[in-house]
Amino acid sequence: MNDETKSGGEKKIGTLYLCATPIGNLEDMTYRAVRILGEAPLIAAEDTRRTRQLLTHFGLSTRLVSYHEHNKTEEGPRLIDWLLSGNDLACVSDAGLPGVADPGAQLAADAIAAGIRVVPLPGANAALSALIASGLDTTRFSFVGFLPRTKEKRRACLVEVAARRETLIFYEAPHRLEETLSALLEALGDRPAALARELTKKFEEFRRGSLSTLLTSCRETPPRGEFVVVVGGAEDVAEDAPPVEPEDAVSLVRAFMAEGTPKKEAIRAAAKRTGLSRRDVYQAVLAAEDGE
């Protein structure tokens, strides 16, 4: 483990290890990850029960602390103090790489800001596993993750990524898959796509086709398991793909403003993202405000 010290003989600082864990098949655990999880004095786990089962499988008994989306604000500073006191820490997600659509990203950012060494331990990842077996372009891609749940925010997100020429990767739960596929079809047009579920597990399955055929399949066969949705980039869009409307830009402006962007800058950014004129976006925003 880490035995480095700061220059000038200052107190030793621990190392944060971002440790990948299997997304299904336990054989995907790396030798290095098993070693680090056994040597670390403490593991920050998104789900301690699930991680304890993993540790037991490999004969490990390392102490666990809960670190997840709902306690990261309180627990994060304590973990940083632990590291600054000279102790190493391993961080694991429920499955896959911590930090990808996961609270581990915040812990890594806080550690870097505090001058703590952050070491990635590569391993299984659902997004990349789905991408390489999707049959779609792997040269360039964007990981979008989970779409917002509200219709307006989801629409704004899709308007933002619609013009990207690279392959798009989304995560989705089974009970929202049909709704998400419908939204993708409406916002992006009928692009080539692939659905991957239960990756690395016994019932691993890929469905490949167009968004419309995958939506039909989803309606005919109720989805089960967690899904990765891989969608072709804008270069694969048919000529009759749905145009961007001023209403789409309004949703995008509101999304930018919700993140703290001033209204004028939000309008400028939305115009750039949608290809509409700044005047058209401004008029659409005014009309929406008058309608409210």
VOLOKOL-155368 format. One record per residue (C-alpha): residue in three letters; chain; x, y, z. Coordinates in steps of 0.05 Angstrom, whole numbers, plus 5000, padded with zeros to 4 digits. Layout:
 res chain   px   py   pz
 ala     A    X    Y    Z
...
END
This chain:
 res chain   px   py   pz
 met     A 5000 5000 5000
 asn     A 5019 5073 5000
 asp     A 5081 5093 5040
 glu     A 5093 5160 5007
 thr     A 5102 5224 5047
 lys     A 5098 5296 5028
 ser     A 5163 5332 5012
 gly     A 5199 5362 5071
 gly     A 5181 5304 5118
 glu     A 5109 5325 5128
 lys     A 5057 5276 5152
 lys     A 5040 5217 5107
 ile     A 4976 5222 5067
 gly     A 4935 5161 5048
 thr     A 4915 5138 4979
 leu     A 4844 5133 4952
 tyr     A 4835 5071 4910
 leu     A 4775 5071 4862
 cys     A 4763 4996 4857
 ala     A 4721 4965 4802
 thr     A 4677 4907 4823
 pro     A 4639 4856 4780
 ile     A 4574 4877 4746
 gly     A 4549 4805 4751
 asn     A 4601 4751 4740
 leu     A 4648 4746 4800
 glu     A 4703 4719 4754
 asp     A 4711 4790 4727
 met     A 4743 4812 4793
 thr     A 4817 4827 4781
 tyr     A 4874 4799 4823
 arg     A 4896 4870 4838
 ala     A 4828 4891 4863
 val     A 4824 4831 4910
 arg     A 4893 4848 4937
 ile     A 4877 4921 4950
 leu     A 4810 4906 4982
 gly     A 4846 4858 5029
 glu     A 4903 4906 5046
 ala     A 4862 4970 5055
 pro     A 4843 4985 5127
 leu     A 4775 5012 5106
 ile     A 4728 5006 5047
 ala     A 4676 5059 5030
 ala     A 4618 5020 4999
 glu     A 4554 5044 4966
 asp     A 4518 4982 4992
 thr     A 4554 4950 5051
 arg     A 4512 4886 5050
 arg     A 4528 4873 4977
 thr     A 4601 4889 4986
 arg     A 4605 4844 5047
 gln     A 4580 4787 5004
 leu     A 4634 4802 4953
 leu     A 4688 4804 5006
 thr     A 4664 4739 5037
 his     A 4668 4705 4969
 phe     A 4742 4723 4965
 gly     A 4756 4708 5038
 leu     A 4765 4781 5060
 ser     A 4741 4814 5123
 thr     A 4761 4887 5113
 arg     A 4721 4939 5153
 leu     A 4666 4974 5114
 val     A 4635 5043 5119
 ser     A 4572 5064 5083
 tyr     A 4582 5119 5030
 his     A 4525 5132 4981
 glu     A 4485 5186 4947
 his     A 4444 5203 5008
 asn     A 4500 5210 5059
 lys     A 4559 5233 5017
 thr     A 4554 5305 5042
 glu     A 4563 5282 5114
 glu     A 4607 5222 5105
 gly     A 4653 5250 5051
 pro     A 4690 5299 5096
 arg     A 4702 5245 5147
 leu     A 4733 5200 5094
 ile     A 4777 5257 5070
 asp     A 4801 5267 5141
 trp     A 4815 5192 5145
 leu     A 4859 5197 5083
 leu     A 4894 5261 5107
 ser     A 4911 5225 5171
 gly     A 4954 5176 5132
 asn     A 4904 5120 5121
 asp     A 4889 5087 5054
 leu     A 4817 5079 5031
 ala     A 4785 5036 4978
 cys     A 4720 5060 4947
 val     A 4672 5012 4912
 ser     A 4605 5019 4877
 asp     A 4547 4971 4877
 ala     A 4577 4943 4814
 gly     A 4626 4967 4762
 leu     A 4670 5028 4766
 pro     A 4659 5076 4824
 gly     A 4650 5146 4798
 val     A 4609 5128 4735
 ala     A 4538 5151 4750
 asp     A 4559 5140 4822
 pro     A 4574 5181 4886
 gly     A 4647 5158 4882
 ala     A 4658 5215 4833
 gln     A 4647 5266 4889
 leu     A 4695 5230 4935
 ala     A 4749 5228 4881
 ala     A 4739 5303 4867
 asp     A 4744 5320 4941
 ala     A 4806 5278 4949
 ile     A 4840 5311 4889
 ala     A 4823 5380 4916
 ala     A 4855 5360 4983
 gly     A 4919 5338 4948
 ile     A 4906 5263 4960
 arg     A 4931 5212 4910
 val     A 4874 5178 4872
 val     A 4889 5111 4839
 pro     A 4840 5076 4792
 leu     A 4835 5000 4793
 pro     A 4805 4983 4724
 gly     A 4753 4929 4715
 ala     A 4682 4914 4693
 asn     A 4638 4970 4667
 ala     A 4568 4963 4639
 ala     A 4570 5022 4591
 leu     A 4633 5000 4555
 ser     A 4614 4926 4556
 ala     A 4549 4943 4521
 leu     A 4583 4990 4472
 ile     A 4634 4941 4446
 ala     A 4581 4887 4434
 ser     A 4528 4935 4406
 gly     A 4552 4933 4334
 leu     A 4551 5009 4332
 asp     A 4610 5057 4322
 thr     A 4660 5054 4380
 thr     A 4708 5106 4352
 arg     A 4674 5163 4389
 phe     A 4620 5159 4441
 ser     A 4586 5199 4496
 phe     A 4562 5170 4562
 val     A 4497 5204 4581
 gly     A 4477 5158 4638
 phe     A 4407 5162 4668
 leu     A 4361 5213 4636
 pro     A 4323 5262 4681
 arg     A 4256 5235 4703
 thr     A 4214 5297 4690
 lys     A 4190 5304 4618
 glu     A 4216 5375 4609
 lys     A 4286 5362 4636
 arg     A 4291 5297 4597
 arg     A 4271 5333 4533
 ala     A 4323 5387 4546
 cys     A 4377 5335 4556
 leu     A 4359 5300 4491
 val     A 4357 5365 4452
 glu     A 4427 5378 4478
 val     A 4455 5312 4454
 ala     A 4413 5304 4390
 ala     A 4465 5335 4344
 arg     A 4524 5296 4370
 arg     A 4555 5252 4317
 glu     A 4583 5201 4366
 thr     A 4548 5140 4394
 leu     A 4506 5155 4456
 ile     A 4502 5110 4517
 phe     A 4446 5112 4568
 tyr     A 4428 5073 4631
 glu     A 4356 5055 4648
 ala     A 4315 5015 4697
 pro     A 4265 4964 4670
 his     A 4202 5000 4693
 arg     A 4223 5064 4655
 leu     A 4252 5032 4593
 glu     A 4191 5038 4549
 glu     A 4182 5111 4566
 thr     A 4255 5125 4553
 leu     A 4256 5090 4486
 ser     A 4194 5129 4465
 ala     A 4228 5195 4486
 leu     A 4291 5176 4448
 leu     A 4252 5159 4385
 glu     A 4214 5225 4389
 ala     A 4275 5268 4402
 leu     A 4328 5234 4360
 gly     A 4291 5200 4303
 asp     A 4292 5126 4286
 arg     A 4366 5112 4296
 pro     A 4402 5045 4299
 ala     A 4407 5023 4371
 ala     A 4421 4964 4418
 leu     A 4393 4943 4486
 ala     A 4438 4904 4534
 arg     A 4412 4873 4598
 glu     A 4439 4829 4653
 leu     A 4510 4839 4627
 thr     A 4559 4783 4646
 lys     A 4503 4745 4681
 lys     A 4469 4679 4662
 phe     A 4412 4713 4625
 glu     A 4454 4765 4588
 glu     A 4417 4790 4527
 phe     A 4428 4838 4470
 arg     A 4372 4865 4425
 arg     A 4395 4903 4364
 gly     A 4355 4942 4312
 ser     A 4324 5011 4305
 leu     A 4294 5050 4363
 ser     A 4225 5037 4335
 thr     A 4235 4961 4331
 leu     A 4265 4960 4401
 leu     A 4207 5000 4428
 thr     A 4158 4950 4397
 ser     A 4198 4892 4426
 cys     A 4197 4925 4494
 arg     A 4121 4932 4491
 glu     A 4112 4860 4470
 thr     A 4160 4831 4522
 pro     A 4161 4866 4589
 pro     A 4234 4885 4605
 arg     A 4270 4854 4664
 gly     A 4338 4872 4693
 glu     A 4380 4935 4688
 phe     A 4391 4961 4617
 val     A 4444 4997 4577
 val     A 4416 5033 4516
 val     A 4466 5047 4460
 val     A 4443 5094 4404
 gly     A 4476 5113 4339
 gly     A 4502 5184 4331
 ala     A 4471 5240 4289
 glu     A 4507 5218 4226
 asp     A 4462 5157 4225
 val     A 4398 5198 4229
 ala     A 4350 5193 4170
 glu     A 4333 5256 4131
 asp     A 4263 5256 4160
 ala     A 4287 5260 4232
 pro     A 4244 5307 4274
 pro     A 4268 5379 4270
 val     A 4287 5419 4332
 glu     A 4229 5464 4352
 pro     A 4232 5529 4391
 glu     A 4196 5493 4448
 asp     A 4255 5447 4454
 ala     A 4301 5507 4462
 val     A 4256 5533 4518
 ser     A 4266 5468 4556
 leu     A 4340 5474 4546
 val     A 4341 5546 4570
 arg     A 4304 5526 4633
 ala     A 4352 5469 4645
 phe     A 4412 5515 4639
 met     A 4380 5566 4686
 ala     A 4364 5512 4737
 glu     A 4439 5499 4739
 gly     A 4452 5572 4755
 thr     A 4465 5600 4685
 pro     A 4439 5672 4676
 lys     A 4380 5677 4629
 lys     A 4417 5715 4574
 glu     A 4474 5665 4573
 ala     A 4424 5607 4576
 ile     A 4389 5633 4514
 arg     A 4455 5641 4477
 ala     A 4476 5570 4496
 ala     A 4409 5540 4476
 ala     A 4412 5575 4408
 lys     A 4481 5546 4396
 arg     A 4461 5476 4417
 thr     A 4397 5474 4376
 gly     A 4420 5512 4314
 leu     A 4362 5561 4322
 ser     A 4373 5636 4320
 arg     A 4382 5672 4386
 arg     A 4322 5715 4368
 asp     A 4277 5654 4357
 val     A 4298 5625 4423
 tyr     A 4287 5691 4459
 gln     A 4217 5699 4429
 ala     A 4200 5626 4447
 val     A 4222 5639 4519
 leu     A 4180 5702 4523
 ala     A 4119 5666 4495
 ala     A 4127 5610 4545
 glu     A 4132 5660 4603
 asp     A 4070 5697 4578
 gly     A 4033 5631 4574
 glu     A 4049 5617 4647
END
